[in-house]
Amino acid sequence: MRTILFLAISLIANVLTAQVNMYDKPIPANPQSTFVPLTMEQMKLIAIGRAIEEANRKERFHQYVNKSNEYIKSKKWEYALEYIKRAEQTNFVSNLMYYNKGIAYFNLKKKGKLKKVIKKAKKHYYFEVVDLLTVKLNSL
């Protein structure tokens, strides 16, 4: 009985000291750390660069959508889809892009892909495009 009591007390003492010691010591600093925070001027330059890059992407997006619109009017569906894919890679969306994509798939008789375009347009709240493409889908 004495050995069990001694064992229990020594285990409790070790646990308590381990918990106290774990949080009492501060974490030593890394002497090889080379982290230097950015200055305000550097952060401004980064923000300006990102804004310019986003403006360029948006301009390319509009160029691709307009080019796909020209191909839709001239009934070159595959070329229109190629420019729509490029427009999607810029991470911008528009109702004209979804409409052109749906019309191209409609004329290529790709019902499954047309359904996916309708679903994506609905996700982005382009309900007028959804309505127009649903009418086209029902006529296939």
C-alpha positions as CSV (number, residue, x, y, z in Angstrom):
1,M,0.0,0.0,0.0
2,R,2.9,2.3,0.8
3,T,4.5,1.7,-2.6
4,I,1.2,2.5,-4.4
5,L,0.8,5.7,-2.4
6,F,4.4,6.7,-3.1
7,L,4.0,5.9,-6.8
8,A,0.8,7.9,-7.0
9,I,2.3,10.9,-5.3
10,S,5.5,10.9,-7.4
11,L,3.5,10.6,-10.6
12,I,1.2,13.5,-9.6
13,A,4.3,15.6,-8.6
14,N,6.0,14.9,-12.0
15,V,2.8,15.9,-13.9
16,L,2.4,19.1,-12.0
17,T,6.0,20.2,-12.4
18,A,5.9,19.3,-16.1
19,Q,2.9,21.4,-16.7
20,V,4.3,24.4,-14.7
21,N,7.7,24.1,-16.5
22,M,6.2,23.8,-19.9
23,Y,4.6,27.3,-19.8
24,D,7.1,29.1,-17.6
25,K,9.9,29.1,-20.1
26,P,9.7,31.6,-23.0
27,I,10.4,30.2,-26.4
28,P,14.0,31.1,-27.4
29,A,14.4,33.5,-30.3
30,N,15.8,32.2,-33.5
31,P,19.1,34.0,-34.1
32,Q,19.1,33.1,-37.8
33,S,15.7,34.7,-38.5
34,T,15.9,37.1,-41.4
35,F,12.3,38.3,-41.3
36,V,11.9,42.0,-41.9
37,P,8.4,43.5,-42.1
38,L,7.5,45.4,-45.3
39,T,7.5,49.2,-45.2
40,M,4.4,51.2,-46.1
41,E,6.0,52.2,-49.4
42,Q,6.6,48.6,-50.3
43,M,3.0,47.6,-49.4
44,K,1.7,50.5,-51.6
45,L,3.8,49.3,-54.5
46,I,2.5,45.8,-54.2
47,A,-1.1,47.1,-54.0
48,I,-0.6,49.3,-57.1
49,G,1.0,46.3,-59.0
50,R,-2.0,44.1,-58.1
51,A,-4.4,46.8,-59.2
52,I,-2.7,47.2,-62.5
53,E,-2.6,43.5,-63.1
54,E,-6.3,43.2,-62.3
55,A,-7.1,46.0,-64.7
56,N,-5.1,44.3,-67.4
57,R,-6.9,41.0,-66.8
58,K,-10.3,42.8,-67.0
59,E,-9.3,44.5,-70.3
60,R,-8.2,41.1,-71.7
61,F,-11.5,39.6,-70.5
62,H,-13.5,42.2,-72.4
63,Q,-11.4,41.7,-75.5
64,Y,-11.9,38.0,-75.4
65,V,-15.7,38.3,-74.9
66,N,-16.0,40.8,-77.7
67,K,-14.0,38.5,-80.0
68,S,-16.1,35.5,-79.1
69,N,-19.2,37.7,-79.8
70,E,-17.9,38.4,-83.3
71,Y,-17.3,34.6,-83.9
72,I,-20.9,33.9,-82.6
73,K,-22.3,36.4,-85.2
74,S,-20.3,34.8,-87.9
75,K,-21.4,31.3,-86.7
76,K,-17.9,30.0,-86.0
77,W,-18.8,28.2,-82.8
78,E,-15.5,26.4,-82.1
79,Y,-13.5,29.7,-82.3
80,A,-16.1,31.4,-80.1
81,L,-15.7,28.7,-77.5
82,E,-11.9,29.1,-77.6
83,Y,-12.1,32.8,-76.8
84,I,-14.7,32.1,-74.1
85,K,-12.3,29.7,-72.5
86,R,-9.6,32.3,-72.5
87,A,-12.0,34.8,-71.0
88,E,-12.8,32.4,-68.2
89,Q,-9.1,32.0,-67.4
90,T,-9.1,35.7,-66.4
91,N,-11.4,34.9,-63.5
92,F,-14.1,37.5,-64.6
93,V,-17.6,36.6,-65.6
94,S,-20.4,38.4,-67.5
95,N,-23.8,37.6,-68.8
96,L,-22.7,38.0,-72.4
97,M,-19.9,35.4,-71.9
98,Y,-22.4,32.8,-70.5
99,Y,-24.9,33.6,-73.3
100,N,-22.3,33.2,-76.0
101,K,-21.1,30.0,-74.5
102,G,-24.6,28.6,-74.3
103,I,-25.4,29.6,-77.8
104,A,-22.3,27.9,-79.1
105,Y,-23.1,24.7,-77.3
106,F,-26.7,24.9,-78.5
107,N,-25.6,25.2,-82.1
108,L,-23.1,22.4,-81.6
109,K,-25.9,20.2,-80.2
110,K,-24.1,19.7,-76.9
111,K,-27.0,19.4,-74.5
112,G,-25.0,18.3,-71.4
113,K,-22.6,21.2,-71.7
114,L,-25.5,23.6,-72.2
115,K,-27.0,22.5,-69.0
116,K,-23.7,23.2,-67.2
117,V,-23.6,26.7,-68.6
118,I,-27.2,27.3,-67.4
119,K,-26.2,26.1,-63.9
120,K,-23.2,28.3,-63.8
121,A,-25.1,31.3,-65.0
122,K,-27.7,30.7,-62.3
123,K,-25.0,30.5,-59.7
124,H,-23.8,34.0,-60.8
125,Y,-27.5,35.3,-60.8
126,Y,-27.7,35.9,-64.5
127,F,-31.3,34.9,-64.6
128,E,-32.1,36.5,-68.0
129,V,-29.4,34.3,-69.5
130,V,-30.8,31.3,-67.7
131,D,-34.2,32.0,-69.1
132,L,-33.0,32.4,-72.7
133,L,-30.8,29.4,-72.6
134,T,-33.5,27.2,-71.0
135,V,-35.8,28.0,-73.9
136,K,-33.0,26.9,-76.3
137,L,-32.3,23.8,-74.2
138,N,-36.0,22.8,-74.4
139,S,-36.0,23.1,-78.1
140,L,-33.2,20.6,-78.5
